[in-house]
Structures are given as C-alpha cells and as structure tokens.
Amino acid sequence: MVVSNESAFRTAATADRLIARMERIPVSRFHARVVGPLAAGTFFDAFDIVSIGTVLAAISSTFHLGPGQAGMLVSAGFIGQGVGAIGFGLVADRLGRRGVFLTSLLVMGTFALISAFSWSTGSLAAIRLIQGFGLGVEAPAASAMLGEFVAGSQRGLVTVLYKLASPLGNLATSLASAVLLATVSHETAWRVLFAVGAVPVLIAALSWRVLPESPRALIRRGRLDEAERTIAAMERAARIEPGADSDAVPVSADAAPTRLGELVSRGYRGRSVTAWVLWFSVYFTLLGGTVWMPSLYVKLAHVSQSTASLASAGVNGVVIAMIVAVGLTVDRVGRRRWFLTGYLVSAIGAILAVLLAATGHLNSVPALLLTGGLMLAAVGGIDPLVYAYTAEIYPTRMRSWGVLSASAWRCLAVVIAPTVIGWILDAGGGAAAVFGLFLAVLIVGGAVTLRWGVETRQLPLEALSH
C-alpha cells in the first residue's frame, strides 16, 4: 500500500510538472499545427450550418415550401446538432479530443455530399438531421481541445482568433451562394453549395496525420509519456530547452473521476447556468437572425436572392472585424466585460429594428443593415468567446462534456428560433415582432451574465477548475 501511495504521489507530481511546463510555453509554430486543422474544420462547420439559410428561398421554390415549413426544415439540422452534442459529450472525455474531432468531420462531410442529392423536403430534412450529429460536435470539441494547448496568458487571444474561421466560413457561404444564384438555376445552386460542404472528409484525412492529442487529455488518462513527448515538441518549437525547470506556478493536474452530474453540483451550478444561457441567447440571436435575414432582405426590401446574399456577406465582414477586436483585447479586458458589451450593442440594434418596423421604415437594405446588421455583428463578435469561456470554467475531467452539453442549448435555441420566426411571419406578426423576440432573449442573456458570470482571464485552466 505504501508503494502504491508513493507511486500515485510520483505520478501526480509528474503530471503537475508537465502542466507547469505547458504554462510557460508561448504561442509558436507548433500551435499553428494544431490551429490549422481545427480552424479548417470549423470553417466548413460554419459553411455547412448557414448554407441552408443562404439558399433557403431557392430550396423553398424547389419544394414549394411556406415560411413555417422552411423553418421546420432548418430546425431539423439543429435537432441533429443537439443530439450529437449530448451523445458525443457523454464519451468525449473518455475517448479523447482528437478522436471526437475526426469523427465529427467525417459525419458532417459525408452527409453534406449526400444532401446535395435530396429528392424531397423529407429526405433533405432527414439527411440534415444526421449531418447535424457532426456539425453539433466539431466547433465545441475543437475549441475545448485548442484551449488545452495554450498557456493562460494567451489563451483568450488564440481561442478567439481561431474562431475567425466561423465568420469566414459564413462569408464564403454567402459569396458562393451569391455567385451560384446569379449564374445557374436556383435548384442547381443549392445542390452545388451543399456538395462543397463535403470537404471536411479531406480535412479529417489530413488531421489524422498531423493533429496531436491534447496533452492535458493524455495526462488525465495517465498517458504521461505521450504527454511529455508532445510538450517537449512544443518546447522545442518555442526554443525552450525540453524538460528544463519551469518558473510557472505548479497547479494540480485533474485526477478526479468524471461525474456527469457534477455540472449541476453546488460548485458548478452557477457556472453551468451562465454557460447555458450564454449559448442559448447568443445563438438564438446570431444563428436565428443569420438564417432569416436573407429572406427578410428579399421580402421587405424586395431585392434579388443574390443581392441578399451579398448583404449578408457585408455583415459577416463586420463580424470578422469585431472578432479581431475581441481577440486582441480579451486577455486584458476580460471575458465578462466583452459579453456585456456584445449584449448591449446587439440589443440597441434590435430596439432600432422594432422602432423602424413599427413606423414602416424597415423596408430598405440600409435600414436592415443598420438594425439587423448591428444586432448580428455584436453577438457575432462574442460568438468565439462563448466557446472559449465554456472550455475554461470546467476541469479537464469534464471539459468536453461541459462544452458539448452547453452547446446543446445552442442547438435548442436554433431549433426554436427559425420555427417560432416562421410562425410569427405566417401569423402576420411582421418584423417588429421578430426583432422584439430577439430583444427579449438578449436582455435575459445580459442579465444572467451580469449576475453570475465569472472572470477567467490569464489563469491556468487547472486554477479555474476549482
């Protein structure tokens, strides 16, 4: 028993030293090796998620859908994302980050290609449902994995800027759909757009060769030799002598068993509720608005579908600038302040939209860009922070479970948003009612974050987990 205790002590001490070594490593070319595959996957995750929104009018004309039916079609994919997030979340902390990420790429890419050959509304909905199993996992898993490679002093910068891949994917979708809708038939346009979403299969093949497993995940599973080799490679890339004594403050590596119910335990209940409300409110607004804004441009401003896609691309450009601003300042300003700023600015856009719609002045592209664009740009700017923050507030033993289960609230939000918006429009509620709904959700999100949000900037993940 004494030998066993001594062995356990040495193992724990070794794990703590490995974590301390990681915390002294600055961002280097090694991190680019990690960011590249993860960002490529997230780019096409975003591409595939919003692709249906940019060509929704074209799909509706192909299958003769009303607003309510179109909303249900959009919701099918997000139902799949919720199921995938919960299902993979239950096993991710046991199987490792890398395996879950690769599987998500294969699922989303394979079924993107199959969806291009849909023959009816039902077949497209079923295929999007299954594709959602991968789409709901990729970005949360990638974000959690990336944060485990980066020291606390730079984690906000790296994890936020990595998520530039999402608006770039959205931008690529908008531009591709605009070109396709302007040059080929509407049915051909959406089928080709969906086929392009099969690229993640190739990314999975490349990632299998170059993407390492998270050292923290290896340490958690007792694979200390493998973790040491990865950390040594990180040190060499940063021109630090491998294994040299670290001046970083040692923190205890996570060795406790995973307990799924711990998310709602006394120690983590407040964090979990805050995370769940963040995911629901930000993505109800962001993805719900992103999916429906092209249709609103067509119906309210009476522009072509191609022009509507270009307008959406313009908003995505502003989102990219916002994310850069957040990424460059978040390790100084903090996560909580940026969340509150994003909610406030987005709410201002929603209020302006309600006022203009109520007075009959929301029927032009400039008015929609000013209001809806401001609302989407502000929540789009804090979108990457939701992923990064959620990965910070849980220990390694349940980080993937915490992030993926929280991301299921995003899926719930986006299942509800298109459906409810479709019902509002079918019932003649108009744009004022739609933006009023967004405003109410934003107010709840800001209030919860103000009350229970905790600051996480510049601290090691192990220190934050307690």
ROMAR-850263 format. One record per residue (C-alpha): residue number from 1; chain; y negated, x, z negated. Coordinates in steps of 0.2 Angstrom, whole numbers, plus 5000, padded with zeros to 4 digits. Each point is the difference from the previous one (the first is absolute). Example, Ala and Ser with C-alpha at 12.3 -4.5 7.8 and 13.67 -1.06 7.14 Angstrom:
# residues 2
+------+-------+------+------+------+
| fiza | kemar |    v |    u |    w |
+------+-------+------+------+------+
|    1 |     A | 5022 | 5062 | 4961 |
|    2 |     A | 4983 | 5006 | 5003 |
+------+-------+------+------+------+
This chain:
# residues 466
+------+-------+------+------+------+
| fiza | kemar |    v |    u |    w |
+------+-------+------+------+------+
|    1 |     A | 5000 | 5000 | 5000 |
|    2 |     A | 4988 | 5014 | 4996 |
|    3 |     A | 5004 | 5008 | 5017 |
|    4 |     A | 4997 | 4984 | 5008 |
|    5 |     A | 4983 | 4998 | 4991 |
|    6 |     A | 4995 | 5017 | 5005 |
|    7 |     A | 5005 | 4998 | 5018 |
|    8 |     A | 4990 | 4983 | 5000 |
|    9 |     A | 4985 | 5010 | 4992 |
|   10 |     A | 5001 | 5013 | 5013 |
|   11 |     A | 5001 | 4988 | 5014 |
|   12 |     A | 4985 | 4990 | 4994 |
|   13 |     A | 4990 | 5016 | 4998 |
|   14 |     A | 5004 | 5006 | 5018 |
|   15 |     A | 4995 | 4983 | 5006 |
|   16 |     A | 4983 | 5001 | 4991 |
|   17 |     A | 4997 | 5017 | 5007 |
|   18 |     A | 5003 | 4994 | 5018 |
|   19 |     A | 4988 | 4986 | 4997 |
|   20 |     A | 4987 | 5012 | 4993 |
|   21 |     A | 5002 | 5011 | 5015 |
|   22 |     A | 4997 | 4986 | 5012 |
|   23 |     A | 4984 | 4995 | 4991 |
|   24 |     A | 4992 | 5017 | 5005 |
|   25 |     A | 5004 | 4999 | 5018 |
|   26 |     A | 4985 | 4996 | 5011 |
|   27 |     A | 5002 | 4990 | 5016 |
|   28 |     A | 5007 | 5012 | 5014 |
|   29 |     A | 5010 | 4999 | 5016 |
|   30 |     A | 5015 | 4995 | 4991 |
|   31 |     A | 4992 | 4984 | 4996 |
|   32 |     A | 4996 | 4997 | 5018 |
|   33 |     A | 5019 | 5001 | 5003 |
|   34 |     A | 5002 | 4985 | 4988 |
|   35 |     A | 4984 | 4991 | 5006 |
|   36 |     A | 5004 | 5000 | 5018 |
|   37 |     A | 5016 | 4990 | 5000 |
|   38 |     A | 4994 | 4988 | 4987 |
|   39 |     A | 4984 | 4997 | 5009 |
|   40 |     A | 5009 | 4998 | 5016 |
|   41 |     A | 5011 | 4986 | 4992 |
|   42 |     A | 4985 | 4992 | 4992 |
|   43 |     A | 4990 | 5000 | 5017 |
|   44 |     A | 5014 | 4990 | 5008 |
|   45 |     A | 5003 | 4989 | 4985 |
|   46 |     A | 4982 | 4994 | 5001 |
|   47 |     A | 5001 | 4999 | 5019 |
|   48 |     A | 5015 | 4989 | 4999 |
|   49 |     A | 4993 | 4989 | 4986 |
|   50 |     A | 4984 | 4995 | 5008 |
|   51 |     A | 5007 | 5000 | 5018 |
|   52 |     A | 5004 | 4982 | 4998 |
|   53 |     A | 4983 | 4996 | 4995 |
|   54 |     A | 4992 | 5008 | 5015 |
|   55 |     A | 5010 | 4990 | 5012 |
|   56 |     A | 5003 | 4985 | 4990 |
|   57 |     A | 4990 | 4989 | 5012 |
|   58 |     A | 5011 | 5007 | 5015 |
|   59 |     A | 5016 | 4996 | 4990 |
|   60 |     A | 4994 | 4983 | 4996 |
|   61 |     A | 4996 | 4997 | 5019 |
|   62 |     A | 5018 | 5006 | 5004 |
|   63 |     A | 5009 | 4989 | 4988 |
|   64 |     A | 4987 | 4986 | 4999 |
|   65 |     A | 4996 | 5002 | 4981 |
|   66 |     A | 4987 | 4991 | 4990 |
|   67 |     A | 4990 | 5009 | 4986 |
|   68 |     A | 5012 | 4995 | 4986 |
|   69 |     A | 5015 | 5006 | 5010 |
|   70 |     A | 4992 | 5016 | 5004 |
|   71 |     A | 4996 | 5003 | 4982 |
|   72 |     A | 5019 | 4997 | 4996 |
|   73 |     A | 5005 | 5012 | 5013 |
|   74 |     A | 4989 | 5014 | 4993 |
|   75 |     A | 5006 | 4996 | 4982 |
|   76 |     A | 5018 | 5003 | 5005 |
|   77 |     A | 4997 | 5018 | 5002 |
|   78 |     A | 4992 | 5001 | 4983 |
|   79 |     A | 5014 | 4991 | 4992 |
|   80 |     A | 5012 | 5013 | 5006 |
|   81 |     A | 4988 | 5014 | 4993 |
|   82 |     A | 5001 | 4992 | 4983 |
|   83 |     A | 5018 | 4999 | 5000 |
|   84 |     A | 5002 | 5018 | 5006 |
|   85 |     A | 4988 | 5006 | 4987 |
|   86 |     A | 5009 | 4992 | 4986 |
|   87 |     A | 5017 | 5005 | 5007 |
|   88 |     A | 4996 | 5018 | 5004 |
|   89 |     A | 4990 | 5001 | 4984 |
|   90 |     A | 5016 | 4997 | 4989 |
|   91 |     A | 5009 | 5015 | 5007 |
|   92 |     A | 4986 | 5012 | 5006 |
|   93 |     A | 4999 | 5009 | 4983 |
|   94 |     A | 5018 | 5003 | 5001 |
|   95 |     A | 5002 | 5005 | 5019 |
|   96 |     A | 4985 | 5011 | 5001 |
|   97 |     A | 4983 | 4998 | 5009 |
|   98 |     A | 5006 | 5008 | 5016 |
|   99 |     A | 5015 | 4989 | 5004 |
|  100 |     A | 4990 | 4984 | 4997 |
|  101 |     A | 4986 | 5006 | 5011 |
|  102 |     A | 5012 | 5005 | 5015 |
|  103 |     A | 5009 | 4983 | 4998 |
|  104 |     A | 4984 | 4990 | 5001 |
|  105 |     A | 4995 | 5009 | 5016 |
|  106 |     A | 5016 | 4996 | 5008 |
|  107 |     A | 4999 | 4982 | 4996 |
|  108 |     A | 4982 | 4997 | 5005 |
|  109 |     A | 5002 | 5010 | 5017 |
|  110 |     A | 5017 | 4992 | 5005 |
|  111 |     A | 4994 | 4982 | 4997 |
|  112 |     A | 4983 | 5003 | 5008 |
|  113 |     A | 5009 | 5004 | 5016 |
|  114 |     A | 5011 | 4985 | 4998 |
|  115 |     A | 4985 | 4988 | 4997 |
|  116 |     A | 4993 | 5005 | 5017 |
|  117 |     A | 5015 | 4990 | 5008 |
|  118 |     A | 4997 | 4984 | 4989 |
|  119 |     A | 5004 | 4984 | 5010 |
|  120 |     A | 4993 | 4987 | 4988 |
|  121 |     A | 4989 | 4997 | 4984 |
|  122 |     A | 5015 | 5000 | 4989 |
|  123 |     A | 5008 | 5016 | 5007 |
|  124 |     A | 4983 | 5009 | 4998 |
|  125 |     A | 4998 | 4994 | 4983 |
|  126 |     A | 5018 | 5005 | 4995 |
|  127 |     A | 4998 | 5017 | 5008 |
|  128 |     A | 4983 | 5003 | 4991 |
|  129 |     A | 5008 | 4995 | 4984 |
|  130 |     A | 5013 | 5013 | 5001 |
|  131 |     A | 4988 | 5013 | 5006 |
|  132 |     A | 4990 | 4996 | 4985 |
|  133 |     A | 5013 | 5008 | 4989 |
|  134 |     A | 4995 | 5017 | 5007 |
|  135 |     A | 4981 | 4996 | 5001 |
|  136 |     A | 4999 | 4995 | 4982 |
|  137 |     A | 5008 | 5016 | 4994 |
|  138 |     A | 4993 | 5014 | 5011 |
|  139 |     A | 4981 | 5002 | 4994 |
|  140 |     A | 5003 | 4997 | 4981 |
|  141 |     A | 5015 | 5012 | 5000 |
|  142 |     A | 4991 | 5013 | 5010 |
|  143 |     A | 4984 | 4999 | 4989 |
|  144 |     A | 5011 | 5002 | 4984 |
|  145 |     A | 5009 | 5014 | 5007 |
|  146 |     A | 4984 | 5010 | 5006 |
|  147 |     A | 4992 | 4998 | 4983 |
|  148 |     A | 5015 | 5009 | 4992 |
|  149 |     A | 4996 | 5016 | 5011 |
|  150 |     A | 4982 | 5001 | 4995 |
|  151 |     A | 4991 | 5007 | 4984 |
|  152 |     A | 4990 | 4988 | 4990 |
|  153 |     A | 4983 | 5009 | 5005 |
|  154 |     A | 5003 | 4995 | 5018 |
|  155 |     A | 5011 | 4986 | 5000 |
|  156 |     A | 4987 | 4987 | 5004 |
|  157 |     A | 4993 | 5009 | 5015 |
|  158 |     A | 5017 | 5003 | 5008 |
|  159 |     A | 5008 | 4983 | 4997 |
|  160 |     A | 4984 | 4990 | 5005 |
|  161 |     A | 4997 | 5010 | 5016 |
|  162 |     A | 5018 | 5000 | 5005 |
|  163 |     A | 4998 | 4981 | 5000 |
|  164 |     A | 4988 | 5002 | 5014 |
|  165 |     A | 5015 | 4998 | 5011 |
|  166 |     A | 5000 | 4981 | 4996 |
|  167 |     A | 4983 | 4996 | 5007 |
|  168 |     A | 5003 | 5012 | 5015 |
|  169 |     A | 5016 | 4990 | 5003 |
|  170 |     A | 4990 | 4984 | 4999 |
|  171 |     A | 4987 | 5007 | 5012 |
|  172 |     A | 5014 | 5006 | 5012 |
|  173 |     A | 5007 | 4982 | 5000 |
|  174 |     A | 4983 | 4992 | 5003 |
|  175 |     A | 4996 | 5012 | 5015 |
|  176 |     A | 5018 | 4999 | 5007 |
|  177 |     A | 5000 | 4981 | 4999 |
|  178 |     A | 4982 | 5000 | 5008 |
|  179 |     A | 5006 | 5010 | 5015 |
|  180 |     A | 5016 | 4991 | 5002 |
|  181 |     A | 4992 | 4982 | 4999 |
|  182 |     A | 4987 | 5006 | 5013 |
|  183 |     A | 5012 | 5007 | 5012 |
|  184 |     A | 5017 | 4991 | 5000 |
|  185 |     A | 5005 | 4982 | 4996 |
|  186 |     A | 4999 | 4994 | 4982 |
|  187 |     A | 5018 | 4999 | 4998 |
|  188 |     A | 5003 | 5017 | 5007 |
|  189 |     A | 4987 | 5007 | 4988 |
|  190 |     A | 5007 | 4995 | 4984 |
|  191 |     A | 5018 | 5005 | 5005 |
|  192 |     A | 4994 | 5017 | 5005 |
|  193 |     A | 4990 | 5002 | 4984 |
|  194 |     A | 5015 | 4996 | 4990 |
|  195 |     A | 5011 | 5012 | 5009 |
|  196 |     A | 4988 | 5014 | 4996 |
|  197 |     A | 5004 | 4997 | 4982 |
|  198 |     A | 5017 | 5007 | 5002 |
|  199 |     A | 4993 | 5018 | 4999 |
|  200 |     A | 5005 | 5001 | 4981 |
|  201 |     A | 5018 | 5003 | 5005 |
|  202 |     A | 4994 | 5017 | 5008 |
|  203 |     A | 4990 | 5004 | 4984 |
|  204 |     A | 5015 | 4997 | 4989 |
|  205 |     A | 5010 | 5012 | 5011 |
|  206 |     A | 4986 | 5013 | 4998 |
|  207 |     A | 4998 | 4997 | 4981 |
|  208 |     A | 5018 | 5002 | 4997 |
|  209 |     A | 4998 | 5018 | 5005 |
|  210 |     A | 4983 | 5005 | 4993 |
|  211 |     A | 4996 | 4989 | 4985 |
|  212 |     A | 5006 | 5006 | 4983 |
|  213 |     A | 5005 | 4990 | 4985 |
|  214 |     A | 4987 | 4998 | 4986 |
|  215 |     A | 5002 | 5013 | 4987 |
|  216 |     A | 4996 | 4988 | 4986 |
|  217 |     A | 5014 | 4989 | 5006 |
|  218 |     A | 5012 | 5014 | 5001 |
|  219 |     A | 4995 | 5005 | 4982 |
|  220 |     A | 5002 | 4983 | 4994 |
|  221 |     A | 5018 | 5000 | 5007 |
|  222 |     A | 5004 | 5017 | 4992 |
|  223 |     A | 5000 | 5009 | 5017 |
|  224 |     A | 4989 | 5014 | 4993 |
|  225 |     A | 5006 | 5014 | 5012 |
|  226 |     A | 4995 | 4990 | 5015 |
|  227 |     A | 4984 | 4995 | 4992 |
|  228 |     A | 4996 | 5019 | 4996 |
|  229 |     A | 5003 | 5005 | 5018 |
|  230 |     A | 4988 | 4986 | 5006 |
|  231 |     A | 4987 | 5005 | 4988 |
|  232 |     A | 5002 | 5019 | 5004 |
|  233 |     A | 4997 | 4996 | 5018 |
|  234 |     A | 4984 | 4990 | 4995 |
|  235 |     A | 4995 | 5015 | 4990 |
|  236 |     A | 5003 | 5012 | 5015 |
|  237 |     A | 4990 | 4989 | 5012 |
|  238 |     A | 4985 | 5000 | 4987 |
|  239 |     A | 5002 | 5019 | 4998 |
|  240 |     A | 5005 | 4999 | 4982 |
|  241 |     A | 5014 | 5011 | 4994 |
|  242 |     A | 5016 | 4989 | 4998 |
|  243 |     A | 5005 | 4997 | 4982 |
|  244 |     A | 4985 | 5009 | 4992 |
|  245 |     A | 4994 | 4994 | 4983 |
|  246 |     A | 4989 | 4985 | 5002 |
|  247 |     A | 4984 | 4997 | 4991 |
|  248 |     A | 5002 | 4981 | 5003 |
|  249 |     A | 5002 | 4990 | 4984 |
|  250 |     A | 5019 | 4996 | 4999 |
|  251 |     A | 5004 | 4982 | 4999 |
|  252 |     A | 5016 | 4992 | 4997 |
|  253 |     A | 5010 | 4996 | 5015 |
|  254 |     A | 5007 | 4982 | 5000 |
|  255 |     A | 5018 | 5000 | 4994 |
|  256 |     A | 5002 | 4982 | 4993 |
|  257 |     A | 5011 | 4988 | 5009 |
|  258 |     A | 4993 | 4987 | 5013 |
|  259 |     A | 4998 | 4983 | 4992 |
|  260 |     A | 4994 | 4987 | 5013 |
|  261 |     A | 4993 | 4988 | 4987 |
|  262 |     A | 4989 | 5014 | 4993 |
|  263 |     A | 4987 | 4994 | 5013 |
|  264 |     A | 4996 | 4986 | 4988 |
|  265 |     A | 5003 | 5009 | 4984 |
|  266 |     A | 4985 | 5001 | 4987 |
|  267 |     A | 4996 | 5018 | 5006 |
|  268 |     A | 4999 | 4995 | 5019 |
|  269 |     A | 4996 | 4982 | 5000 |
|  270 |     A | 4981 | 5002 | 5002 |
|  271 |     A | 5002 | 5013 | 5014 |
|  272 |     A | 5013 | 4989 | 5009 |
|  273 |     A | 4989 | 4985 | 5000 |
|  274 |     A | 4985 | 5010 | 5006 |
|  275 |     A | 5010 | 5007 | 5014 |
|  276 |     A | 5007 | 4984 | 5005 |
|  277 |     A | 4983 | 4991 | 5001 |
|  278 |     A | 4993 | 5015 | 5010 |
|  279 |     A | 5014 | 4999 | 5013 |
|  280 |     A | 4999 | 4981 | 5001 |
|  281 |     A | 4981 | 4999 | 5001 |
|  282 |     A | 4996 | 5015 | 5011 |
|  283 |     A | 5014 | 4996 | 5013 |
|  284 |     A | 4997 | 4981 | 5000 |
|  285 |     A | 4982 | 5004 | 5006 |
|  286 |     A | 5004 | 5015 | 5011 |
|  287 |     A | 5016 | 4995 | 5009 |
|  288 |     A | 4996 | 4982 | 5000 |
|  289 |     A | 4983 | 5003 | 5007 |
|  290 |     A | 5006 | 5013 | 5012 |
|  291 |     A | 5013 | 4988 | 5007 |
|  292 |     A | 4988 | 4986 | 5002 |
|  293 |     A | 4984 | 5008 | 5005 |
|  294 |     A | 5005 | 5002 | 5019 |
|  295 |     A | 5003 | 4982 | 5001 |
|  296 |     A | 4984 | 4996 | 4991 |
|  297 |     A | 4991 | 5010 | 5013 |
|  298 |     A | 5008 | 4990 | 5014 |
|  299 |     A | 4997 | 4983 | 4992 |
|  300 |     A | 4983 | 5002 | 4992 |
|  301 |     A | 4992 | 5012 | 5012 |
|  302 |     A | 5009 | 4995 | 5015 |
|  303 |     A | 5004 | 5017 | 5006 |
|  304 |     A | 5015 | 5007 | 5010 |
|  305 |     A | 5016 | 5006 | 4990 |
|  306 |     A | 4996 | 5017 | 5007 |
|  307 |     A | 4982 | 5000 | 4993 |
|  308 |     A | 5007 | 4994 | 4983 |
|  309 |     A | 5012 | 5014 | 4999 |
|  310 |     A | 4985 | 5012 | 5004 |
|  311 |     A | 4990 | 4992 | 4986 |
|  312 |     A | 5015 | 5003 | 4988 |
|  313 |     A | 5001 | 5018 | 5005 |
|  314 |     A | 4981 | 5002 | 4996 |
|  315 |     A | 5004 | 4994 | 4982 |
|  316 |     A | 5015 | 5012 | 4999 |
|  317 |     A | 4988 | 5014 | 5004 |
|  318 |     A | 4989 | 4995 | 4985 |
|  319 |     A | 5015 | 4999 | 4989 |
|  320 |     A | 5005 | 5018 | 5005 |
|  321 |     A | 4983 | 5006 | 4995 |
|  322 |     A | 5001 | 4991 | 4983 |
|  323 |     A | 5017 | 5008 | 4997 |
|  324 |     A | 4993 | 5017 | 5003 |
|  325 |     A | 4986 | 4997 | 4988 |
|  326 |     A | 5012 | 4994 | 4987 |
|  327 |     A | 5012 | 5014 | 5002 |
|  328 |     A | 4986 | 5014 | 4999 |
|  329 |     A | 4993 | 4992 | 4984 |
|  330 |     A | 5014 | 4992 | 4991 |
|  331 |     A | 5006 | 5015 | 4989 |
|  332 |     A | 4982 | 5001 | 4993 |
|  333 |     A | 4995 | 4981 | 5000 |
|  334 |     A | 5016 | 4994 | 4995 |
|  335 |     A | 5012 | 4986 | 5006 |
|  336 |     A | 4993 | 4986 | 4989 |
|  337 |     A | 4982 | 5001 | 5006 |
|  338 |     A | 5005 | 5000 | 5018 |
|  339 |     A | 5011 | 4985 | 4998 |
|  340 |     A | 4985 | 4990 | 4992 |
|  341 |     A | 4989 | 5006 | 5014 |
|  342 |     A | 5012 | 4994 | 5013 |
|  343 |     A | 5002 | 4983 | 4992 |
|  344 |     A | 4981 | 4998 | 4998 |
|  345 |     A | 4995 | 5005 | 5018 |
|  346 |     A | 5015 | 4989 | 5007 |
|  347 |     A | 4994 | 4985 | 4990 |
|  348 |     A | 4982 | 5002 | 5007 |
|  349 |     A | 5008 | 4999 | 5018 |
|  350 |     A | 5010 | 4985 | 4995 |
|  351 |     A | 4984 | 4991 | 4992 |
|  352 |     A | 4990 | 5004 | 5016 |
|  353 |     A | 5014 | 4992 | 5011 |
|  354 |     A | 5000 | 4984 | 4989 |
|  355 |     A | 4981 | 4998 | 5001 |
|  356 |     A | 5000 | 5003 | 5019 |
|  357 |     A | 5015 | 4989 | 5004 |
|  358 |     A | 4992 | 4986 | 4989 |
|  359 |     A | 4984 | 5001 | 5010 |
|  360 |     A | 5008 | 5001 | 5017 |
|  361 |     A | 4995 | 5018 | 5003 |
|  362 |     A | 5018 | 5009 | 5000 |
|  363 |     A | 5003 | 4997 | 5018 |
|  364 |     A | 4996 | 5017 | 5008 |
|  365 |     A | 5008 | 5017 | 5000 |
|  366 |     A | 4986 | 5008 | 4990 |
|  367 |     A | 5001 | 4987 | 4986 |
|  368 |     A | 5019 | 5002 | 4999 |
|  369 |     A | 4998 | 5019 | 5000 |
|  370 |     A | 4987 | 5000 | 4987 |
|  371 |     A | 5009 | 4988 | 4988 |
|  372 |     A | 5019 | 5002 | 5003 |
|  373 |     A | 4998 | 5018 | 5006 |
|  374 |     A | 4991 | 5004 | 4983 |
|  375 |     A | 5013 | 4991 | 4990 |
|  376 |     A | 5015 | 5009 | 5009 |
|  377 |     A | 4991 | 5017 | 5000 |
|  378 |     A | 4998 | 5000 | 4982 |
|  379 |     A | 5018 | 4995 | 4995 |
|  380 |     A | 5006 | 5011 | 5014 |
|  381 |     A | 4991 | 5015 | 4992 |
|  382 |     A | 5010 | 4998 | 4983 |
|  383 |     A | 5016 | 4995 | 5009 |
|  384 |     A | 5007 | 5018 | 4998 |
|  385 |     A | 4994 | 5001 | 4982 |
|  386 |     A | 5012 | 4985 | 4996 |
|  387 |     A | 5015 | 5010 | 5005 |
|  388 |     A | 4994 | 5016 | 4992 |
|  389 |     A | 4995 | 4992 | 4983 |
|  390 |     A | 5017 | 4990 | 4999 |
|  391 |     A | 5010 | 5016 | 5002 |
|  392 |     A | 4990 | 5008 | 4986 |
|  393 |     A | 5002 | 4988 | 4986 |
|  394 |     A | 5019 | 5000 | 4999 |
|  395 |     A | 5012 | 5014 | 4995 |
|  396 |     A | 5011 | 5009 | 5013 |
|  397 |     A | 5015 | 4990 | 4993 |
|  398 |     A | 4993 | 4984 | 5007 |
|  399 |     A | 4986 | 5005 | 5012 |
|  400 |     A | 5008 | 4994 | 5015 |
|  401 |     A | 5006 | 4984 | 4992 |
|  402 |     A | 4982 | 4997 | 4993 |
|  403 |     A | 4991 | 5003 | 5017 |
|  404 |     A | 5013 | 4990 | 5010 |
|  405 |     A | 5000 | 4985 | 4988 |
|  406 |     A | 4981 | 5000 | 5000 |
|  407 |     A | 5000 | 5001 | 5019 |
|  408 |     A | 5010 | 4984 | 5000 |
|  409 |     A | 4984 | 4991 | 4994 |
|  410 |     A | 4992 | 5006 | 5016 |
|  411 |     A | 5013 | 4992 | 5009 |
|  412 |     A | 4999 | 4984 | 4990 |
|  413 |     A | 4981 | 5000 | 5003 |
|  414 |     A | 5002 | 5002 | 5019 |
|  415 |     A | 5013 | 4987 | 5001 |
|  416 |     A | 4988 | 4988 | 4991 |
|  417 |     A | 4984 | 5005 | 5009 |
|  418 |     A | 5004 | 4997 | 5019 |
|  419 |     A | 5009 | 4984 | 4995 |
|  420 |     A | 4987 | 4993 | 4989 |
|  421 |     A | 4986 | 5005 | 5013 |
|  422 |     A | 5010 | 4991 | 5013 |
|  423 |     A | 5001 | 4985 | 4990 |
|  424 |     A | 4981 | 5001 | 4996 |
|  425 |     A | 4996 | 5001 | 5019 |
|  426 |     A | 5012 | 4986 | 5004 |
|  427 |     A | 4992 | 4989 | 4987 |
|  428 |     A | 4983 | 5003 | 5007 |
|  429 |     A | 4994 | 5011 | 4985 |
|  430 |     A | 4991 | 5012 | 5011 |
|  431 |     A | 4995 | 5018 | 4997 |
|  432 |     A | 4990 | 4997 | 4985 |
|  433 |     A | 5016 | 4994 | 4991 |
|  434 |     A | 5010 | 5015 | 5006 |
|  435 |     A | 4987 | 5013 | 4994 |
|  436 |     A | 4997 | 4990 | 4984 |
|  437 |     A | 5019 | 5002 | 4996 |
|  438 |     A | 4998 | 5019 | 5003 |
|  439 |     A | 4985 | 5000 | 4988 |
|  440 |     A | 5010 | 4992 | 4986 |
|  441 |     A | 5014 | 5013 | 5002 |
|  442 |     A | 4988 | 5014 | 5000 |
|  443 |     A | 4992 | 4994 | 4984 |
|  444 |     A | 5016 | 4999 | 4991 |
|  445 |     A | 5005 | 5017 | 5006 |
|  446 |     A | 4984 | 5008 | 4994 |
|  447 |     A | 5000 | 4991 | 4983 |
|  448 |     A | 5018 | 5006 | 4996 |
|  449 |     A | 4996 | 5018 | 5005 |
|  450 |     A | 4985 | 5000 | 4990 |
|  451 |     A | 5009 | 4994 | 4985 |
|  452 |     A | 5017 | 5010 | 5000 |
|  453 |     A | 4998 | 5014 | 5013 |
|  454 |     A | 5003 | 5017 | 4994 |
|  455 |     A | 4993 | 5016 | 5007 |
|  456 |     A | 5012 | 5013 | 5006 |
|  457 |     A | 4990 | 5014 | 5009 |
|  458 |     A | 5005 | 5018 | 4999 |
|  459 |     A | 5014 | 4998 | 4988 |
|  460 |     A | 5018 | 5006 | 5003 |
|  461 |     A | 5012 | 4985 | 5003 |
|  462 |     A | 5010 | 5004 | 4985 |
|  463 |     A | 4985 | 4999 | 4989 |
|  464 |     A | 4995 | 4983 | 5007 |
|  465 |     A | 5018 | 4993 | 4998 |
|  466 |     A | 4998 | 4999 | 4981 |
+------+-------+------+------+------+
